[in-house]
Amino acid sequence: MVTSPELPRSAEALLADGTVVTIRALRAADHDAVAELHSRRMSADNQRLRFFGTSSRAAELTADRLSAPPRADFVALGAFAPGSGQLLGVVEAQIDPDDPDRAELAIAVADDWHQHGVGTLLIEHLVHAARARGVRVLVADALADNHAMHKVFHDLGLETRRHWANAEVRIEAVLDETSNDYLDAVEARGSRADLASLRPLLRPHSVALVGVSRRPGTVGHSLLLKIRRGRFTGSLWPVNPHADQIEGVPCYPALDALPSTPDLAVLAVPANQIGAVAEDCGQRGVRALVVLTAGLTRTQAARLMRACRRHSMRLLGPNCLGLATTAPGISLDAEFGRSAPKPGTAGVAVQSGGVGIALMEQLDSLGIGVSDFVSLGDKYDVSGNDLLQWWEHDGLTRLALLHLESFGNPRAFSRTARRVARTMPILTVDAGRSVAGRRGAASHTAAAATPTVTRQALFTQAGITATRSIAELVETAALLESQPLPGTTGTVAVISNAGGIGVLAADACTDNGLSVPELPAPLTMRLAELLPDGSATANPVDATAAPVETLIAAVDALAESGAVEAVLLCLAPTVLGSAESTEETLAPLLALPGARTRPVAVVLLDQREPVRFLDCADGSRIPAYADAQSAARALAHALQRSRWLAQPPSPERETPGCRTTVAAALVEQYLRTHPDGGWLEPPLLTQLLDCYGLPLVTSICCSGEDATVQAARVLARSGENGEVVLKAHWPGQVHKSDLGAVRVVPAPEEQVRAVHREFVERFGERLDGVLVQARQAEGTELLAGVVQDAVFGPLVVFGAGGTTADLLDDRIARLAPLTESDLHAMLTSLRTTPLLFGYRGRPLADLAAIEDVLARLGRMATDLPQLAEVDLNPLICGKDGVACVDARVRLEPRHTPDPYLRRLRRLPDAPGEPA
């Protein structure tokens, strides 16, 4: 299918070296630049490789073709340097008129821009545009000695086929929309470009501080002092036209007076000066900005971002605290929080300045050092996704702590986080939880898709540890930073020197989803040998007034037994004997090596700090908590991480037979006649679900009484007990059962007529028709659906269904597309899951059929961003399959950009400029 000739939107993206380029459709004004590119800016040999020979007319003819008015069957894109507007390279694709699934590709890059990734980036954007036009295969002809072209296609990540004919090669690249290899390759290229662009920001060797004041207490002055105290190893150049020096540091009147070009400029100037100063930085060759200034207008923001894009500068902020890095050889503290970060292995990124200050002070008090602290502020450019990729490769960071109030590209963030979380824990505060209501929701699925549910789905799938407060984040970080992970069963041994606190600790473990099992006989016998008479060796273990040395021996016995996967040691101050302090009492514990094969946490009831570290003789540390609930929460988070890591990365579930092109045409046709969108009527709904093989039972829509009787007579043959289901229908209908619009009746004509007349009398002019279905055999009633979140993308919801769906409120959600692991988790995480596995003699449900429905729903929602809501309820699941007896689908006009296409965040528009 070839769609309308809508031009691809302009986008900024990073080349391999971090340079920003603009990718856009070529137009008539580009004619001369295209001709020059193919002539004077390409060597004779490169012209030979491009045109398979030499021709004085080739460049002009190519320019004519590429700059012609747009056509539906032709795409031509160019890469431009945003500062000069110079054309760096072009790519084109001509759709085959005889086979619209195929298009022929050609590409050219200026000689002086080879090896920068221009061609690869252009092809990625062409792949996106070609897919939107229904193209499934790109074809490129190349000479056998065009090694650069062969390497580009080899490295793309697409499935390629080559056909050799003497000195020429035909390359075919298959545009598989579900190819993880291609997404992985795009992601790897994007990550390398990101790292190159972030180096001047996060590892600068020279810093200009613009707007530093002589007045103590101002932001600029405070920042200068912090940078000096932090012993920055590079060059520091304050810029102030009214001062020769500040705090003993020589000042410069302007950026062009600096001894050299700084890697990084930190701006603490008024909002009305930001745009001009940013432009000056760009012209000076600065590659990164930190903008502390808040309160920018749209015009000021747009001017700032244009300067950054034009000069390939990465931007942190505005409205941020700044940043700090403790990397060896750098040691830059350019943020104005109260405490100075200590060197360590935690990467910290926050959106809120207040949260950042609080978090850094708690980490400092606890003794967790940081590799980088980054205040994102208003997050115009640099985001949490960028920092995860940086920490993945920086060689320092082993723990990532995030506070994100918003997500610019959640699906890309999730994909990055899934990969990074395999190598280090990622912790976040689940900010912005709301009580967004379910009142007035038009479907059970929409009612379930609250913001909290959506974020939790992202965190769960990506392996991110989501906490509910800064305190909980720090408590969990203390355990993950210092202790090995537990196994996956969640078993914990609790040992205390006072029975009461052991019971409370055991309750805390159970409250947080951990298990406190009975200990095996050999282990209880060993504990009885170690502990004083009168001790209880069940779990929790009550060691009574045992000396600390004895408690330690018991802890080691528990940790090494294999019977449990974590040990929680609880000490009450009332039985500390003659020791004057807890530290003195714990001295025997701290004199021994702290490293064990199982995690150990300590609860000290007289401890003032919520959490702290106990430093052991071998340099290891044990977290000590003031409250058993805090320790149990931390262990529960560690358990969830362990379980997530135990699941190997899994591919998306394949969904053969989907007719994506047909479905897209149905949606486009509907929205053309319903520009505001709406709920689909049964005939179109049936066609759309059929494109994805979703099991909607046969329904006959009848407009009159006689037609209803005839339909019932036909469908009764396949109905359970010869019965049929009649459903009154009208546009926009919600919750049929609640309205009395559903009846199960035997097939005899008089009863069908009676129900039909009842519907006519009851619903009057609202009644649009009657749907007739064969009654399905009994089974477990389920719900499956989709909601398109404007930010997070499609969310697939699954749970208990039928008329009690909202009452039971037993649902789970995952963001599409769904992997094999996602599907398994959705089937096994409901409270009603036992019903699917033969609970109390019920037949075992067809689990494969349920998974297939969920996977196809996810695929449909991913393919069709206009799919606002889908509600399949109930799905009747039996031992031989799944049948959907009621479905609702709502479409709305929506353009959702490809979340994996490489591009920078779109520039904010100034008032009066096009959106």
N, C-alpha and C positions, 0 to 999 in steps of 0.2 A: 504494500500500500504506500503510495506517495502522497504525503499530506501537503498542506498549503506551504508556499514558499516563505514562511516566516523566518526572518534572519536570526541566527544565534545571537544571544545577548553578549555584549562586550564583557570581558572578564580580565582581571589582573591575576597573574600567576608568577611563580618563582621558577627561574631556570636553575640548572644544576649548581651554579656558583652563588645563588641567592639573589641574583639580579631580577628585578621586576620587569615583566613585559606585559603588554596588552594584547589579548587575542580577540579579534573581532572579524565580522564578515567584511570581505572586500567590497568596495563600491566604485562608482565611476571616477571619483576624484583620485583614486589610487592608481589609475592607469599608468602614468609616467613612472611612478615608483616601482610598479611591477615590471615594466619594461627594462628599467635600469637594473633591477635586481638580476634579471635573466641575461643581461648583457655585460655591462661594465663591472658588476660586482660578483661575477662568476668567472673563474678561469676558463680557458678554452677546454681543458680536460673535464671540468665539471659540467660545462655546457654539453660536451659529448656524452657524458653519463646521463644527463637529464634528457637530451633530445635524440639520443642514439646516433649522433652525428653532428655536423655543423650546418647552420643555415642563417643567413643574414636576416631572414624574416621571422625566425622562431620566436624571438623575444617579443616582437610586436604582436604577433598573432596570439601568443599566450596572454599578453596584457589585455588584448581585446576580449578574450574569452573570460578571463577572471574578473574583469571589472564591468562586465555586462550587467544589465538589470537582473534582479534575482528571479530564479525559476525554481519550481518545485522539484525538478529532477537534477539540480546541480547545486553544489555547495563549494564555496571558495573562502578560505579563512587566511588571515595574515597575522603575523606576530610583529608588534611594533614596540620600539623603545619608547616608554612613556614620556621621557624628558624631551627628546629630540623629535619623536614621531617617526623616526627612521624605520623603514620596513626591513625586517631581519630575515623573514622567510615566509613562504606561502605553502598551502596544501589545498588540493582540489579533489572533488569526487563527482563523477558523472554517473548517474543511475542508468543502468542498462534498460532501454525501453522494452526489450523483449523479455527481460527477467528482472523485475523491480526489486528482487531480493539481493541483487548484486550491484556493485558500483565500482568503477575504475578510479584508482587513486594515483595522484602524482604529487611530488613534493620537491621544493627547491629552497635552499638556505644560502644566504650570502657567505662567501668564502671566509670572511673574518669573524663569522659567528658559528663556524663549525665547532664541535666538541663542547658546546654549551647546553645541549639538550633542547635546542629550538625545534628541531624536526620532530622529536618524540613528543614534546608538549603539543605541537600542532596536530599530530596524528591522534592523540588522546581526545582533543576537543572535536576533531572530525568524527571519531568513533561515536561520540555522544550525539552529534548532529545527524549522523547517518542512521543511527538506531531510531532516532525520533522520526525519521522518514521511512521506517520499515525495512531498512537495508540489513541484511544478515551476513553478507560476505563482502569484504573489500578485496579488490584485485589490483595488483601493482606489477607492471612489467619493468624489469631492470636488466642491465647488462651483467654478464657473469662477473666482471671485474669491478662492479660497483659495491665494494666491500662495506662501505658505510651504510648503504641502503639495506644490505642483507643483515647487518648487525642490528640496525634499528628494529627490523621486524622480528629478529630472533629474540630481542630483549623485551618486546612489548608485553609478553605474557599471554597473548592470544594464541589459539591453536592455528598453526600455519601449515600450508601445503605448498610444495614447490614442484613446478613442471619445467624441465630443462628442454631447450630447443637450440642446439648449437651454442652461440655466444649469448643467448638471451634466457632469462628465467622469468616465469610467471609465478608470482607469489600470491596465494590466497589466504586471507586472514578471516577466521570465523568469529563473528561478533556474538559470542554466547553471553547472554545477559546474566547468567548465573555462574559464570566462570570465576572461581576464587583465585585461580592463577593470575588472571588479569588484574583483579582488584589488589592482590598481594604485590604485583609488580608496580602498579600505579602508586600504591602506598609507600613502597620502598623508595621509589624515585622522589616522591613528595617529601619523605622524611629526610633524605640526603640534602635536598634543596633547603628544607627548613633549618636543618642544622647549620648549613653554611650561612644562612641569613641571620641566625640568632647568635653566632659567635661574637660579633662586635658588641652585642647587648649584654651577654652573660659572661664573656671572658675578655673584657676590654683591657687594652694596655695603655690607653690614654683616655682621659675624661675631661670634657669641658663642662663647667658648672655655670650656666647662663642665668643671670638674675640674682646672684649672690649679693646679699646686703651687708652693710657695715653694722646694722642694728642687731644686737643680740636678741635672740628669741624669735626672729623671723625664720621662715622655712629655709631660705637659701643659706643664711648664716649658720643655722643649726646643722644643715646638711654638710657644709664645709667642715665644721668641727668633727662630725661623725666620720667623714671620710679620712680626715687626718688621724683621728684616734684609732681607726681601724687599720692604719698602716698600709694603705693602698700602695702596692709596689710599683704602679705605673706612674705616668705623668698626670698631674692634676692642674688644670688651667681655669681658674675663676675668671668670669667675664663680667666686668663692671666698668663702664666708661667714666665713673666718678671716683674711682679709688685706685691708688697705686698698689696697695697691698691690703689684705684683710687677714687678721690673725697670723701675720707673718708670711702669708702666701702671696707671691706676686700676682697682680691682677692684669688683665688685658682689656683694652677698650672695646674690642669687637672681635668677632670670630676670625676675620681675615688678618688679624694681628697675631694670631697664635703661632707658635714656633713650627707647628706641624698640624696635619689634619687629625683631629681626635677620632677614635673609634666610636665613642659614645658621647652624646650631649644630654645633660640633664637640665630641663627647662623649668625654672621657677619664676616665670614672668607673668604679668597680667594677661587675662584671656584675650584682650583686644590686640595683643602683640604676638600671640602664639603663631599665627599663620606666617607673619613676616619673618620671625626668628627661625621657624622650621624651614622656610625657603632658603634663608641664609645658610643654615646648616647643610642643606642638600647641595647647594652650590659649592660649599667648601669641601664636599666629599664625605661628610659624616654618614655612617651607615646605620646608626641606631639612635633613637630618641627615647628618653623617659620624660613624660610630661606630667608634672605634679599638679598643675593648674586645674581648678574645677570651674564649673559653671559656664562652659563654652556654649555659645548659641549654635544653631544649625549652620549658619554661614561660617562661623569660626571653625567649627568642626570639619566642614567640607574643605575649607582652605588648608587646614592642617593635614588632612588625609591626602589631598591632591599633592602637596609637597612631598609627603612620604612616598607615595607611589611614583611620582615623577623622578625621584632621586634614589629609588631602591633603598629606602630607610625603613627598618622595622620600628614599630611604635609600641611602647608600653604606656598604658594609661589611655586618656588623661584621668585626672581626679584620682591619683594613686599615691601611695606612700613612698614609692621608689622600689629599689631592689638591693639585695646584698648577696655576695658570693664569698665563700670561704675557700674557694679552690686554691690549691698551692700555686704560688707565683702570682696571684691576683689580689685576694683579700680586700675586696671592695665593699664598704658599708655605706651605700647611698640611699638610705631610707631614714625617716625621722621618727621611728618608734623609740620608746624609752630605753629598751635594753639593746645591747649589741649581740648579734648572733655568734655563738661559739662554733668552731669547726665541727663538722659531723657528717652524717650520711643521710639526713632527712631533707628531701626537697619539699618546700612549702610554697603553695600558691593560693592566694586569697583574693576575692573580689572586694570584700568589705575591709576598709582600713581599720575599723574598730576591732573586727574579728582578728585581723592580722596582728595587731598589737597585743591583744589578749592571748592569742595562741603562742606568739613568740615568747611572751613572759612566762607562760606555763611550761613551755619546752625548756626555757632557760633554767627555771626553778627545778625542773625534773632532772636536767642534765643531758637532754637529747640535743646534740648539735645539728646544724644544718649545712647542707652543701650549697643550697640557694634559697633565698627568700625573695619571692616575687609578688608584689602587690599589683594586681591586674587592673584595678579601678574600673573605669567604664568600658574597658576591653574593646577598644576600637579595632585592634589588630591582634597583638599577641594574646593567646588564649591558653586555657588549660591543656588543650590538645597539643599545642606547640611544646609546652613544658614537659609533658609526658614523653614526647619523642626525644627531647633533649636529655632528660634524665635517664632514658633507656640506654643512651650511648655515652654519657659523660664519664663513666668509669668511677664515679664517686658515690652516686645516690643509690641507696638500697631500700628507701622507704619514701613513698610519696604521700603528702598530706595536702588535701584540696578543700577549699571552701568556695563553691561556685553557686552564685545566685541565679545564673542563667546559662543556657547552652546555645551557642550560635549554630552548631552543626552536630546535634546529638548522635546521629548515626555514624559520622566519621569519628567522633569522640569515642563512641562505644567500640568501634573496630580497633582503634588504637589502644584503648584501655584493655581490651581482651588480650592483646599481644603483650603489653607491658606488664600486666598483672601476673603473667607467667613467670616473670623474673623478679618482681618486687611487690610487696603489699602496697595497695593504693587505698588510702582511707579518706573519707569525706564526711562532712557534716551535711545531713539531708536538710538543706535550708529551704524555706518557703513552703513547708507543709501547711496545708489549708484545710478548711472544712467545706471546700467547694461542694455544694449540695447535689443531691440526686433528684430534687424536686423538679418536676416538669420534664425529666429526661424522656425522650421519645422512644427509647429502646432499653432493654435490660443491659445491653452491652455498653451503651453510652453512660448509663447510670454507674457502671462499675469503673469506668475509665477516668477516675479522679486524677488530679496532678500528682498526688502522692503515689498512686498505683503505677502511673507511667514512669516516674523517676525510679521507683523501686524495681521495676522491670529492667530498666537500663542498668542499674547498679548490679542487680543479681546476674544478669547475663554477662556483663563485662568483668565479673569477679571483683567488683569494688566493695570494700567494707564500708557500709553506710552507718554512721552513728547519728544520734539525735541531739548531741550537744558537743560543745568544745571540750567539756570535761570528759565525756565518754570517749571522744576521739583521742585525747591525751592518755587516758587510762589504757585504751586498747593499743595505742602506739607503744607504750611502755612494755607490754607483754610481747608484741610482735618484734620489737627491736632487740629484746634481750633473751627470748626463749625459743626453743624449737617448736614447730607446730605439733599439735596432737595428731593422733590418727583420726579416722573418720567415724568411729562409733560414738564418740562423745562421752566416754566413761571417765568419771572423776572419782578419786579417793579423797575424802575429807578427813584430816587428822587434826585434833585440837587438844589443848591441855585443860579444857573445861567443856563438859558435855553440852551445855546449853548453846554455846557459840558454834559448836560443830553441827548441831541440829539446824540452827539458823543458816549456816553456810550451805548445808545440804539442800535446804528449802530454796535458797538463792540459786543454786545450780539447777535444780528442777524447774524453777520459774523461768530460767533462760534457755530451756531446751536441752540441758545436759542430763546425763544419767549418772546416778549414784548407786551402782549395783552392789549386790552382796559379794563379798570377797570369797574366793575359793578356799577350801579347808587348809591346804598346805600353807597358804599365805597367812591365814588367821593364826595358825599354829606358830609360824615364824614370828609374827607380831607379839603373840603371847609370851614367847621366850624373851623378846626384847623389852617389853613394857612392864611396869610394876604390876603387882597383884591388884586385882580390882579393875584393871583397865578393860574397856569394851573393844573387842577387835572386829566387830562388825563394821559396816560402813554407814555413817561416819565412825571413825575410830576415836575413842575417848582415851587419851593417854594419861589422864588424871595429872598428878604432880610430877610427871617424869622430868628428869633433867633434860636440858636442851640437847646434850650429846645423844641421849637416847632417842629423842624426837627426830634428830637428824638421821640416825640409823634406821628408824622406822620409815621416814620419808624416802630414803634410798631404797629400802626394801620394797616399798610400794611402787616407786618409779621404775625399778628394774624388773618387777615381777612379770610384766606383760599383761596383768589382769586389768589394768586401767591405763588410760592414755594421758592423764594429767593428775597432779597432786596439788591440793590446796591445804596449806598449813595455817591454822588459826591459833593465835596466842592471845590470851587474856592477861591483863596486867595484874590481876589480883593474885596470881600464883607465880609471880616471878622470883620468889624467894628473897635472898638478901641483896640481889643486884640493885643498883641505884638507878639504872636506866634500861630501856629496851635494848639500846646498842650494846650495853655490857652483857646483857642476857644472851644476845644473838652472837656474841663474839665467837663461840665455838662453831656456829654455822658459817660465819664469814671467813673463818680461818681455813675452811675446806674449799676445794674446787666447787664452783657453782654450776659448771656446765654438766648437764645431764641429758640423757636421750629422750626424756619426757619433760614437758613444761612443768615448772613448779612456780607457784605464786604463794605469797604470804599475806595473811590478814593480821594486822596489829591494831587491836581495838583502842589503844591509847595514842595512836599516831595522829598528829594534827593535820599533816598534809594528806590530801585525798589519795595521792600515789607518790611514791618515791622509789629510788633504787637502793638495794643493799649491795654494796661492793664486796665481792669475794676475793679471796687471796690470789686466784689465778687470773684476775682481771675481768672475769665475767660478772654479770649483775643479775639480781633477782628482784622482780617488782614486788613491792609491798604496798598493800591497800589498807585504807582506814575502815573500809566497809566490805562485807562479803558480797553484797550485790554488785559492787564495782568490779571485783575480781571475777565473779561469775560471768558478768557481761563480757569482759575482755576474753575470757576463755571461750565463750560462745562464739564470739567473732572469729577467734583463731580456728575454732572447729569449722565454721562455715568456709573459711578460706581453704582449710585442708581438704574439705569435701569438693570444693570447686576445682582445686588443683588436681584432685584424683581423677577428674573427668578429662580425658584427653580432648584436645580441640577437635570438634566434629564438624563435618560439612553440612551445608544446607540439604534438607530432604529434597530429593528429586521428585518432580511432579510431571510425569510424561503426559502428553496429549493435550496440554493447555493451548488454546487458540487465542493467543495474546492479541494478534492483529485484528481478528474479528471482534474481540471484546472492546478494543480501543475504538473501533469504528462505531460500535453500538453506543458507547458512551458519548462519542463526539456528536453522533446524530441526535441523541436525546438532548444534549446541552445546547445544540443549535436551535432547537425548538422550545427549550425551557432554559433560557439564559440564567435564571436564578437557581436552577437545580430543583430537586424535589424527590419525593418517594416514587419509586418505579411501580407501574401497574403490573399485574401478574404476567402478561405475555412477555414483556421485555425483561422482567426480572428472571423469568424462566430461561430465556435465551442467554442472559448474561451468566447465570450460575452454570449453565450447561457448558459454556466455553471453558470452564475450569473443572468440569467433571464433578461438581458438587451434587450430592444425592437428594435432590428435591423430588418428592413423590409426585406422581402424575396428578395434576389438577385440571378440571374442566370448568371454565368460567361460563356461567349460564345467565342469560338476560331475562328469561321467562320461566314460568312454572313448568310448562311442558318440556322445555329443554332440560330443566333440572331433573325431572323424572326420568328422561331418557338417559342422561349422564349417570344417574344413580343406578339404573338398571345395568349399564355396561360395567361400571366400576365395582359393583357389589360382588361380581364373580371372583375378584381377587381380594376382597375385603375380609378381615378377620370376622368369622361367624356370619359372613354375608352382609356385614353392616357397612354403612358409608358415613362420612362426616360432611355435614353441610356448614358452610361458613358465610355469613353475611359479609359483603365487602363494599367499601366505598373509599375514595381517595383520601389519603392521610390518616387512615385508620390506625389506632394505637390500642394494644392489649385487647384483643377480641373477646377473650374469655370473661374479662371483667365487665364487658358490655352485654354479655349474654348473646354474643353473635356466633357461638359455636354449638352445634348439636350433633350427637351421635344417634343415628336412627337406623332401624332395619330398612331393607330395600323396598318393601311393599309400597306400591304407588300411593296409597291413601296417606301413609305416614309421611312420605317425602312431601306430598302436596301440603299437608297440614303445617309442617315446619316452614315451608316456603311462604305460606300465607301469613304465618306468625311473624316472619322477618319483615314482610311487606307492611304489615300493620304496625309493627313496633318501630321500624326505622324510617318508614315513609319515604320521602323524596331523597333522603340521604343514600338510600340503597342503590348501589350501582350495578349489583349483580350478586349471584350466589356461586361460591366455589364448591365443587364437589370432589371429594377424595375418597379412595378406598380406606377403610379403617385399618390401621397397622397393628401388627401383633404387639403384645406388651413387651416392654423392655425398659431399661434405665433411661430416664429422660435427662438429657444434657442440653447445655447451651453453648453455642460457639458464635463468635462475632468479631467484628473489626470496628475500630474507631480510628479515623485519621487525626492525629494530633498535629496542630499547626506547626509545632516546633520539633517534636520528637519523631514524627512520621507515624506509620501504621502500627497500631497496638492490637494484637490478637488476644481475645478474652475467651476463656473456657471455664465451664463450671456446671454445677447442678442446674437443671433447667425445668421447664414446665411451669405450671401456675404458681409453684412455690419458690421460684428462682430468687425473687427478692427477699422472701422470708428467710430462706436458708443462707443467703449471702455467702455462698461457698464458691469462690471463683479464684482463678489465677490468670495473670496476664504476662505476655511477653511481646517485645517489639519484633516486628518482622524485618527481614526474613528469618524464618525459624530453622535452627539447626537440629540435628538428631538429638543432641542433649537437651535442647529446649523442649522438644516434643515429649521426651521421656519425663522430664521434670513436670510438665503440665499434667500428664496423665497420673502421676504418682503423688502429687502434692495436695490434692483436695481432701477435705474431711470425708467426703463421700466416695473416695477412691475404692474402698473395700467392696462397694456395690459392683464395680467393674471386674473384680477378681474373684467372683463366686462367693460373696458373703452369705453365710447361712443357707447354702444350697442353691443360691441363685445361679443361673447359667453364666459361665465366663463370657464377658463381652468381647466383641471383635475389636481388640485393641489396635490392630494394624489399620482397620478402617477408620477409627477415630483419629489416629495420627495423620492419616492421609487427608482427611477433611481439614484438619488444622493447618497442615502444610499447604494445601491448595488455597485456603483462605488467605494465608500469609502471602503466597505468591500473587494472588489476585490483587491484594491491597498494595503490594510493592509495584506491580505493573501499572495500576490505575490510581494515581494520586487523587482523582476526582471522586473516589469511593469514600464518601464521608462516613457512612455507617452501614454495617451489615449486621443483621440479627437473625441467626438460625436458631429458633426456639419454638418447640422442642426438637432436638435431635433424638430420635428413639433408637437406642443402641441395643442390639441383641447379639446372639452368638454368630449370626451369619451376615452381619453388616450393620450399616447405619442408614436411617431414613430421616430426612428433614421434612416435617409435616407443615411447617410454617416458616416463612422467610420474609424479611423486609430489607430493602436496600435503598439508601438515599445517596444521590449524587449531588455534587456542587462544583461549580467551575473553580478550578484550582490549578495553578502551575507550580509544581514542586521541582526545584533544581536537583540534578543528580548530586547526592551528598558525597559521592566519592570522586567527582571531577575535580582535578587540581585547580584551585583558584583561591585567591585571597578574599577576605570579607569585603562585601560591596561598600563603596564609598557612601557616606551620608550625603544626602542632597541638601543644597542650600535652598531657602525659600525662592520660589519662582523657577527652579530648575526642574527638568523632567525627572520623574521618579524612576 
